[in-house]
Amino acid sequence: MGINDCDRRGQTRLCFVRRLASRQALKLAVAIALVLIAQVFIIDRTALPAAQKDSVTWDAVFAWIQRDWPEVSQMSTREHAQRMAANSGVTPLLIDVRTHEEYKVSHLPGAIWAETPSQIASAVRAASDQKPVVLYCSVGVRSSRAAAKLMESGRGNVFNLQGSIFQWANEDRPLMANGRVVHVVHPYSERWGVLLNPQLHPNAPN
């Protein structure tokens, strides 16, 4: 074996090592790129809620709900009021999915309180499959999420009350608490309370 043969073999091994290193570097670069793309996707999915920290609008809320829970049918406050007034025997099962503290301040007439998935499932179990189920919260985000989970369990005829109790109250529709009519709504938080008419806040001046 000559010196030239050794040189050629050495160069071959060096080339092989370089190619292997290059492939490993390419795999690492691809992995990093995928992680970055995933992070961008996650940021984009949460961009709307983050942006709402400074300015909350009904248009933004409705867009958020449509984006994240497009499968959930939306029932307007007007349609719900008409169904309740019709008293045709097919009135919806109305479920308030807010916290019990919020529910005690006020709720829609005929609404029952059920906050957790198990409580909601238990409330729905007693209703016939043909009976519409309408869920609501403050503005419709929590109730749309709950409605989607309920639909995943196989329940049909499920709706979210669009605008929920804030919009219902803003339209001067009836509210109840402890069996009597009231004119106040729990604002949920300072951030979300901007969507509720100021005179409906618990501490609003008379």
Accessible surface in RSA format (square Angstrom, percent):
REM  Atomic radii and reference values for relative SASA: ProtOr
REM  Chains: A
REM  Algorithm: Lee & Richards
REM  Probe-radius: 1.40
REM  Slices: 20
REM RES _ NUM      All-atoms   Total-Side   Main-Chain    Non-polar    All polar
REM                ABS   REL    ABS   REL    ABS   REL    ABS   REL    ABS   REL
RES MET A   1   166.62  86.3  78.18  51.7  88.45 210.6  72.68  61.8  93.94 124.5
RES GLY A   2    39.14  48.3   0.00   N/A  39.14  48.3  34.53  94.8   4.61  10.3
RES ILE A   3   141.61  80.6 135.04 100.6   6.57  15.8 136.45  98.3   5.16  14.0
RES ASN A   4   103.99  71.7 101.82  98.4   2.16   5.2  15.86  38.2  88.12  85.2
RES ASP A   5    50.54  35.4  49.11  48.9   1.43   3.4  11.59  27.3  38.95  38.8
RES CYS A   6    67.09  50.7  57.86  64.5   9.23  21.7  24.92  63.1  42.17  45.5
RES ASP A   7    75.97  53.2  69.59  69.3   6.38  15.1  21.85  51.4  54.12  54.0
RES ARG A   8   138.18  58.0 136.13  69.4   2.05   4.9  67.07  91.7  71.12  43.1
RES ARG A   9   131.63  55.3 129.26  65.9   2.37   5.6  34.38  47.0  97.24  58.9
RES GLY A  10    31.51  38.9   0.00   N/A  31.51  38.9  26.03  71.4   5.48  12.3
RES GLN A  11   113.23  63.3 111.29  81.3   1.94   4.6  36.16  77.0  77.07  58.5
RES THR A  12    86.53  61.5  82.30  83.4   4.23  10.1  61.55  82.7  24.98  37.8
RES ARG A  13   156.42  65.7 153.37  78.2   3.05   7.3  67.02  91.6  89.41  54.2
RES LEU A  14    86.06  47.9  82.42  59.0   3.64   9.1  85.62  60.1   0.44   1.2
RES CYS A  15    57.75  43.7  55.63  62.1   2.11   5.0  10.36  26.2  47.39  51.1
RES PHE A  16   111.77  55.9 111.69  69.2   0.09   0.2 111.69  67.7   0.09   0.2
RES VAL A  17    86.66  57.0  86.14  78.0   0.53   1.3  86.14  74.8   0.53   1.4
RES ARG A  18   150.15  63.0 142.71  72.8   7.44  17.7  51.80  70.8  98.35  59.6
RES ARG A  19   125.12  52.5 122.11  62.2   3.01   7.2  57.00  77.9  68.13  41.3
RES LEU A  20    82.62  46.0  81.38  58.2   1.24   3.1  82.15  57.7   0.47   1.3
RES ALA A  21    57.81  53.2  47.58  73.4  10.23  23.3  53.46  75.3   4.35  11.5
RES SER A  22    70.88  59.9  60.97  81.4   9.91  22.8  30.26  64.4  40.62  56.9
RES ARG A  23   144.54  60.7 143.03  72.9   1.52   3.6  41.66  56.9 102.89  62.4
RES GLN A  24    96.41  53.9  92.00  67.2   4.41  10.5  34.88  74.2  61.53  46.7
RES ALA A  25    61.13  56.2  50.86  78.5  10.27  23.4  56.76  79.9   4.37  11.6
RES LEU A  26   117.71  65.6 113.40  81.1   4.31  10.8 117.29  82.4   0.42   1.1
RES LYS A  27   133.50  65.1 125.71  77.1   7.79  18.5  82.16  73.9  51.34  54.7
RES LEU A  28   112.73  62.8 108.09  77.3   4.64  11.7 112.00  78.7   0.73   2.0
RES ALA A  29    54.81  50.4  45.30  69.9   9.51  21.6  49.94  70.3   4.88  12.9
RES VAL A  30    75.98  50.0  73.43  66.5   2.55   6.2  75.95  66.0   0.03   0.1
RES ALA A  31    48.10  44.2  43.88  67.7   4.22   9.6  47.36  66.7   0.75   2.0
RES ILE A  32    89.40  50.9  87.86  65.5   1.54   3.7  89.40  64.4   0.00   0.0
RES ALA A  33    44.33  40.8  41.09  63.4   3.24   7.4  44.08  62.1   0.25   0.7
RES LEU A  34   110.60  61.6 105.88  75.7   4.72  11.9 106.19  74.6   4.42  11.9
RES VAL A  35    83.84  55.2  80.67  73.0   3.18   7.7  83.82  72.8   0.02   0.0
RES LEU A  36    98.11  54.6  97.47  69.7   0.64   1.6  97.61  68.6   0.50   1.3
RES ILE A  37   112.42  64.0 109.81  81.8   2.62   6.3 111.71  80.4   0.72   2.0
RES ALA A  38    49.56  45.6  43.50  67.1   6.07  13.8  49.35  69.5   0.21   0.5
RES GLN A  39    92.60  51.8  90.89  66.4   1.71   4.1  29.13  62.0  63.47  48.1
RES VAL A  40    98.32  64.7  97.33  88.1   0.99   2.4  97.73  84.9   0.59   1.6
RES PHE A  41   124.09  62.1 120.20  74.5   3.89  10.1 124.09  75.2   0.00   0.0
RES ILE A  42   105.64  60.1 104.51  77.9   1.14   2.7 105.64  76.1   0.00   0.0
RES ILE A  43   115.79  65.9 114.97  85.7   0.82   2.0 115.63  83.3   0.16   0.4
RES ASP A  44    91.13  63.8  84.67  84.3   6.46  15.3  18.47  43.5  72.66  72.5
RES ARG A  45    95.97  40.3  92.16  47.0   3.81   9.1  21.37  29.2  74.60  45.2
RES THR A  46    71.90  51.1  71.56  72.5   0.34   0.8  57.48  77.2  14.42  21.8
RES ALA A  47    48.56  44.6  40.55  62.6   8.01  18.2  46.32  65.2   2.23   5.9
RES LEU A  48    40.46  22.5  36.41  26.0   4.05  10.2  40.16  28.2   0.30   0.8
RES PRO A  49    28.89  21.1  27.77  25.3   1.12   4.1  28.03  23.1   0.87   5.4
RES ALA A  50    53.66  49.3  43.88  67.7   9.78  22.3  46.40  65.3   7.27  19.2
RES ALA A  51    65.21  60.0  46.23  71.3  18.98  43.2  57.94  81.6   7.27  19.2
RES GLN A  52     1.97   1.1   1.45   1.1   0.52   1.2   1.88   4.0   0.09   0.1
RES LYS A  53   145.88  71.2 121.54  74.6  24.33  57.9  66.84  60.2  79.04  84.2
RES ASP A  54   141.22  98.9 104.96 104.5  36.26  85.7  34.60  81.4 106.62 106.3
RES SER A  55    70.35  59.5  57.78  77.1  12.57  29.0  41.01  87.3  29.34  41.1
RES VAL A  56    16.98  11.2   3.01   2.7  13.97  33.7   3.01   2.6  13.97  37.9
RES THR A  57    62.37  44.4  59.57  60.4   2.80   6.7  55.81  75.0   6.55   9.9
RES TRP A  58    57.83  23.2  54.66  26.5   3.16   7.4  43.69  23.3  14.14  22.9
RES ASP A  59   116.50  81.6 109.46 108.9   7.05  16.7  33.13  78.0  83.37  83.1
RES ALA A  60    19.26  17.7  13.14  20.3   6.13  13.9  18.81  26.5   0.45   1.2
RES VAL A  61     0.00   0.0   0.00   0.0   0.00   0.0   0.00   0.0   0.00   0.0
RES PHE A  62    55.87  28.0  50.65  31.4   5.22  13.6  52.14  31.6   3.73  10.7
RES ALA A  63    55.43  51.0  44.04  68.0  11.39  25.9  52.21  73.5   3.23   8.5
RES TRP A  64    27.83  11.2  27.83  13.5   0.00   0.0  26.21  14.0   1.62   2.6
RES ILE A  65     6.02   3.4   6.02   4.5   0.00   0.0   6.02   4.3   0.00   0.0
RES GLN A  66   108.65  60.8 104.94  76.7   3.70   8.8  47.38 100.9  61.27  46.5
RES ARG A  67    82.57  34.7  59.78  30.5  22.79  54.3  59.47  81.3  23.10  14.0
RES ASP A  68    39.44  27.6  21.44  21.3  18.00  42.6   4.16   9.8  35.27  35.2
RES TRP A  69    28.24  11.3  27.24  13.2   1.00   2.3  12.94   6.9  15.30  24.8
RES PRO A  70    81.18  59.2  59.27  54.0  21.91  79.6  59.71  49.3  21.48 133.5
RES GLU A  71    88.66  50.9  65.77  49.8  22.89  54.5  54.94 106.3  33.72  27.5
RES VAL A  72     6.25   4.1   0.00   0.0   6.25  15.1   0.00   0.0   6.25  16.9
RES SER A  73    58.73  49.6  49.27  65.7   9.46  21.8  19.59  41.7  39.14  54.8
RES GLN A  74    59.45  33.2  29.20  21.3  30.25  72.0  26.61  56.6  32.84  24.9
RES MET A  75     1.00   0.5   0.39   0.3   0.62   1.5   1.00   0.9   0.00   0.0
RES SER A  76    44.13  37.3  41.23  55.0   2.89   6.7  32.85  70.0  11.28  15.8
RES THR A  77     2.70   1.9   2.70   2.7   0.00   0.0   0.00   0.0   2.70   4.1
RES ARG A  78   163.25  68.5 163.10  83.1   0.15   0.4  50.06  68.4 113.20  68.6
RES GLU A  79    64.76  37.2  63.80  48.3   0.96   2.3  23.17  44.8  41.59  34.0
RES HIS A  80     1.64   0.9   1.64   1.1   0.00   0.0   0.00   0.0   1.64   1.9
RES ALA A  81    23.39  21.5  17.18  26.5   6.22  14.1  19.26  27.1   4.13  10.9
RES GLN A  82   101.78  56.9  92.33  67.5   9.45  22.5  42.60  90.7  59.18  44.9
RES ARG A  83    76.68  32.2  70.39  35.9   6.30  15.0  28.01  38.3  48.68  29.5
RES MET A  84    64.33  33.3  49.06  32.5  15.27  36.4  49.27  41.9  15.06  20.0
RES ALA A  85    85.99  79.1  51.26  79.1  34.73  79.0  62.83  88.5  23.16  61.4
RES ALA A  86    67.47  62.0  33.85  52.2  33.62  76.5  46.40  65.3  21.06  55.8
RES ASN A  87   122.27  84.3 103.26  99.8  19.01  45.8  17.88  43.0 104.39 100.9
RES SER A  88    76.81  64.9  39.91  53.3  36.90  85.0  44.34  94.4  32.47  45.5
RES GLY A  89    66.85  82.4   0.00   N/A  66.85  82.4  38.77 106.4  28.08  62.9
RES VAL A  90    99.63  65.6  95.04  86.0   4.58  11.0  97.66  84.9   1.97   5.3
RES THR A  91    35.11  25.0  34.15  34.6   0.96   2.3  12.20  16.4  22.91  34.6
RES PRO A  92     8.64   6.3   0.00   0.0   8.64  31.4   0.00   0.0   8.64  53.7
RES LEU A  93    26.89  15.0  25.41  18.2   1.48   3.7  26.89  18.9   0.00   0.0
RES LEU A  94     2.84   1.6   1.11   0.8   1.73   4.3   1.11   0.8   1.73   4.7
RES ILE A  95     0.00   0.0   0.00   0.0   0.00   0.0   0.00   0.0   0.00   0.0
RES ASP A  96     0.00   0.0   0.00   0.0   0.00   0.0   0.00   0.0   0.00   0.0
RES VAL A  97     7.78   5.1   2.81   2.5   4.97  12.0   2.81   2.4   4.97  13.5
RES ARG A  98     0.05   0.0   0.00   0.0   0.05   0.1   0.05   0.1   0.00   0.0
RES THR A  99    48.82  34.7  48.69  49.4   0.13   0.3  46.02  61.8   2.80   4.2
RES HIS A 100    80.69  44.1  78.59  54.6   2.09   5.4  46.08  47.5  34.61  40.3
RES GLU A 101   112.74  64.7 108.10  81.8   4.64  11.1  33.79  65.3  78.96  64.5
RES GLU A 102     3.47   2.0   3.47   2.6   0.00   0.0   2.75   5.3   0.72   0.6
RES TYR A 103    36.62  17.1  36.62  20.8   0.00   0.0  21.10  15.9  15.52  19.1
RES LYS A 104   125.01  61.0 111.67  68.5  13.33  31.7  61.88  55.7  63.13  67.2
RES VAL A 105    41.66  27.4  31.62  28.6  10.04  24.2  38.12  33.1   3.54   9.6
RES SER A 106     0.00   0.0   0.00   0.0   0.00   0.0   0.00   0.0   0.00   0.0
RES HIS A 107    24.83  13.6  24.83  17.3   0.00   0.0  15.87  16.4   8.95  10.4
RES LEU A 108     0.22   0.1   0.22   0.2   0.00   0.0   0.22   0.2   0.00   0.0
RES PRO A 109    40.00  29.2  37.73  34.4   2.27   8.3  38.88  32.1   1.12   7.0
RES GLY A 110    62.28  76.8   0.00   N/A  62.28  76.8  35.44  97.3  26.84  60.1
RES ALA A 111     7.03   6.5   0.00   0.0   7.03  16.0   0.00   0.0   7.03  18.6
RES ILE A 112    68.38  38.9  66.13  49.3   2.25   5.4  68.38  49.2   0.00   0.0
RES TRP A 113    78.04  31.3  57.10  27.6  20.95  49.2  57.10  30.4  20.95  34.0
RES ALA A 114     2.32   2.1   2.15   3.3   0.17   0.4   2.32   3.3   0.00   0.0
RES GLU A 115    69.98  40.2  56.70  42.9  13.28  31.6  11.89  23.0  58.10  47.4
RES THR A 116    56.86  40.4  54.90  55.7   1.97   4.7  55.32  74.3   1.54   2.3
RES PRO A 117    93.42  68.1  84.41  76.9   9.01  32.8  89.34  73.8   4.07  25.3
RES SER A 118    82.40  69.6  69.32  92.5  13.07  30.1  55.97 119.2  26.43  37.0
RES GLN A 119    67.74  37.9  60.53  44.2   7.21  17.2  29.18  62.1  38.55  29.2
RES ILE A 120     6.80   3.9   6.80   5.1   0.00   0.0   6.80   4.9   0.00   0.0
RES ALA A 121    37.55  34.5  33.11  51.1   4.44  10.1  34.48  48.6   3.07   8.1
RES SER A 122    61.11  51.6  53.25  71.1   7.85  18.1  18.28  38.9  42.82  60.0
RES ALA A 123    22.45  20.6   6.04   9.3  16.40  37.3  16.89  23.8   5.55  14.7
RES VAL A 124     7.67   5.1   7.61   6.9   0.06   0.2   7.61   6.6   0.06   0.2
RES ARG A 125   175.46  73.7 144.71  73.8  30.75  73.2  78.54 107.3  96.93  58.7
RES ALA A 126    99.82  91.8  57.01  88.0  42.82  97.4  68.74  96.8  31.08  82.3
RES ALA A 127    18.31  16.8   4.03   6.2  14.28  32.5  11.15  15.7   7.15  18.9
RES SER A 128    64.23  54.3  47.80  63.8  16.43  37.8  46.64  99.3  17.58  24.6
RES ASP A 129   107.25  75.1  94.68  94.2  12.58  29.7  25.27  59.5  81.98  81.8
RES GLN A 130   144.86  81.0 128.52  93.9  16.34  38.9  69.13 147.1  75.73  57.4
RES LYS A 131    58.96  28.8  54.67  33.5   4.30  10.2  37.33  33.6  21.63  23.0
RES PRO A 132     9.51   6.9   9.51   8.7   0.00   0.0   9.51   7.8   0.00   0.0
RES VAL A 133     0.00   0.0   0.00   0.0   0.00   0.0   0.00   0.0   0.00   0.0
RES VAL A 134     0.00   0.0   0.00   0.0   0.00   0.0   0.00   0.0   0.00   0.0
RES LEU A 135     0.00   0.0   0.00   0.0   0.00   0.0   0.00   0.0   0.00   0.0
RES TYR A 136     0.00   0.0   0.00   0.0   0.00   0.0   0.00   0.0   0.00   0.0
RES CYS A 137     1.18   0.9   1.18   1.3   0.00   0.0   0.00   0.0   1.18   1.3
RES SER A 138     3.40   2.9   3.40   4.5   0.00   0.0   3.40   7.2   0.00   0.0
RES VAL A 139     7.11   4.7   7.08   6.4   0.03   0.1   7.08   6.2   0.03   0.1
RES GLY A 140     0.00   0.0   0.00   N/A   0.00   0.0   0.00   0.0   0.00   0.0
RES VAL A 141    14.61   9.6  14.61  13.2   0.00   0.0  14.61  12.7   0.00   0.0
RES ARG A 142    52.70  22.1  48.89  24.9   3.81   9.1  39.40  53.8  13.30   8.1
RES SER A 143     0.00   0.0   0.00   0.0   0.00   0.0   0.00   0.0   0.00   0.0
RES SER A 144     0.00   0.0   0.00   0.0   0.00   0.0   0.00   0.0   0.00   0.0
RES ARG A 145    97.44  40.9  97.30  49.6   0.14   0.3  37.63  51.4  59.81  36.2
RES ALA A 146    16.18  14.9   9.93  15.3   6.25  14.2  14.12  19.9   2.06   5.4
RES ALA A 147     0.00   0.0   0.00   0.0   0.00   0.0   0.00   0.0   0.00   0.0
RES ALA A 148     5.18   4.8   4.92   7.6   0.26   0.6   4.92   6.9   0.26   0.7
RES LYS A 149   108.32  52.8 101.29  62.1   7.04  16.8  52.30  47.1  56.02  59.7
RES LEU A 150    13.95   7.8  10.06   7.2   3.89   9.8  13.86   9.7   0.08   0.2
RES MET A 151    61.78  32.0  47.69  31.6  14.09  33.5  47.92  40.7  13.86  18.4
RES GLU A 152   141.27  81.1 102.50  77.5  38.77  92.3  49.05  94.9  92.23  75.3
RES SER A 153    90.36  76.4  44.87  59.9  45.48 104.8  51.94 110.6  38.42  53.8
RES GLY A 154    66.89  82.5   0.00   N/A  66.89  82.5  36.54 100.3  30.35  68.0
RES ARG A 155    30.46  12.8  19.01   9.7  11.45  27.3  19.05  26.0  11.41   6.9
RES GLY A 156    43.01  53.0   0.00   N/A  43.01  53.0  35.85  98.4   7.16  16.0
RES ASN A 157    62.75  43.3  40.59  39.2  22.15  53.3  19.39  46.7  43.36  41.9
RES VAL A 158     7.64   5.0   0.01   0.0   7.64  18.4   0.01   0.0   7.64  20.7
RES PHE A 159    37.82  18.9  37.82  23.4   0.00   0.0  37.82  22.9   0.00   0.0
RES ASN A 160     0.02   0.0   0.02   0.0   0.00   0.0   0.00   0.0   0.02   0.0
RES LEU A 161     0.00   0.0   0.00   0.0   0.00   0.0   0.00   0.0   0.00   0.0
RES GLN A 162    56.97  31.9  56.63  41.4   0.34   0.8   2.82   6.0  54.15  41.1
RES GLY A 163     0.12   0.2   0.00   N/A   0.12   0.2   0.00   0.0   0.12   0.3
RES SER A 164     0.00   0.0   0.00   0.0   0.00   0.0   0.00   0.0   0.00   0.0
RES ILE A 165     0.00   0.0   0.00   0.0   0.00   0.0   0.00   0.0   0.00   0.0
RES PHE A 166     0.00   0.0   0.00   0.0   0.00   0.0   0.00   0.0   0.00   0.0
RES GLN A 167    42.49  23.8  42.49  31.1   0.00   0.0  10.53  22.4  31.96  24.2
RES TRP A 168     9.02   3.6   9.02   4.4   0.00   0.0   9.02   4.8   0.00   0.0
RES ALA A 169     4.37   4.0   0.00   0.0   4.37   9.9   0.42   0.6   3.95  10.5
RES ASN A 170    39.84  27.5  19.17  18.5  20.68  49.8  11.89  28.6  27.96  27.0
RES GLU A 171    74.70  42.9  47.28  35.8  27.42  65.3  37.09  71.7  37.61  30.7
RES ASP A 172   125.17  87.7 102.02 101.5  23.15  54.7  31.86  75.0  93.31  93.1
RES ARG A 173    64.45  27.1  55.90  28.5   8.55  20.4   7.74  10.6  56.70  34.4
RES PRO A 174    74.29  54.1  65.75  59.9   8.55  31.1  73.96  61.1   0.33   2.1
RES LEU A 175     4.25   2.4   3.68   2.6   0.57   1.4   3.68   2.6   0.57   1.5
RES MET A 176    43.49  22.5  43.49  28.8   0.00   0.0  36.21  30.8   7.28   9.6
RES ALA A 177     4.97   4.6   4.20   6.5   0.77   1.7   4.97   7.0   0.00   0.0
RES ASN A 178   138.78  95.7  96.38  93.1  42.41 102.1  35.06  84.4 103.72 100.3
RES GLY A 179    71.26  87.9   0.00   N/A  71.26  87.9  34.66  95.1  36.60  82.0
RES ARG A 180   149.41  62.7 145.02  73.9   4.39  10.5  60.14  82.2  89.27  54.1
RES VAL A 181    88.29  58.1  70.00  63.4  18.29  44.1  70.00  60.8  18.29  49.6
RES VAL A 182    12.98   8.5   8.71   7.9   4.27  10.3  12.31  10.7   0.66   1.8
RES HIS A 183   131.84  72.1 118.36  82.3  13.48  34.5  84.11  86.7  47.73  55.5
RES VAL A 184    35.49  23.4  35.49  32.1   0.00   0.0  35.49  30.8   0.00   0.0
RES VAL A 185     0.00   0.0   0.00   0.0   0.00   0.0   0.00   0.0   0.00   0.0
RES HIS A 186    33.98  18.6  33.98  23.6   0.00   0.0  23.07  23.8  10.91  12.7
RES PRO A 187    28.10  20.5  28.10  25.6   0.00   0.0  28.10  23.2   0.00   0.0
RES TYR A 188    96.42  45.0  76.46  43.5  19.97  52.0  35.65  26.8  60.78  74.9
RES SER A 189    41.59  35.1  31.42  41.9  10.17  23.4  40.21  85.6   1.37   1.9
RES GLU A 190   165.77  95.2 144.82 109.6  20.94  49.9  67.83 131.2  97.94  80.0
RES ARG A 191    78.24  32.8  65.74  33.5  12.50  29.8  42.59  58.2  35.64  21.6
RES TRP A 192    24.97  10.0  24.97  12.1   0.00   0.0  14.20   7.6  10.77  17.5
RES GLY A 193     2.00   2.5   0.00   N/A   2.00   2.5   1.41   3.9   0.59   1.3
RES VAL A 194   100.45  66.1  65.86  59.6  34.59  83.4  74.47  64.7  25.98  70.5
RES LEU A 195    14.94   8.3   8.44   6.0   6.50  16.3  11.84   8.3   3.09   8.3
RES LEU A 196     3.41   1.9   0.00   0.0   3.41   8.6   0.77   0.5   2.64   7.1
RES ASN A 197    46.66  32.2  45.28  43.8   1.38   3.3   3.56   8.6  43.09  41.7
RES PRO A 198   103.88  75.7  99.19  90.4   4.69  17.1 101.81  84.1   2.07  12.8
RES GLN A 199   122.39  68.4 104.39  76.3  17.99  42.8  53.67 114.2  68.72  52.1
RES LEU A 200    17.72   9.9  17.69  12.7   0.03   0.1  17.72  12.4   0.00   0.0
RES HIS A 201    51.46  28.1  47.94  33.3   3.52   9.0  29.66  30.6  21.80  25.4
RES PRO A 202    66.67  48.6  38.32  34.9  28.35 103.0  39.16  32.3  27.51 171.0
RES ASN A 203   147.19 101.5 117.41 113.5  29.78  71.7  39.92  96.1 107.27 103.7
RES ALA A 204    25.70  23.6   5.53   8.5  20.17  45.9  10.12  14.3  15.58  41.3
RES PRO A 205   125.84  91.7  99.54  90.7  26.30  95.6 111.50  92.1  14.34  89.1
RES ASN A 206   202.11 139.4 126.46 122.2  75.65 182.2  69.63 167.6 132.48 128.0
END  Absolute sums over single chains surface
CHAIN  1 A    12521.6      10464.1       2057.5       7488.2       5033.4
END  Absolute sums over all chains
TOTAL         12521.6      10464.1       2057.5       7488.2       5033.4
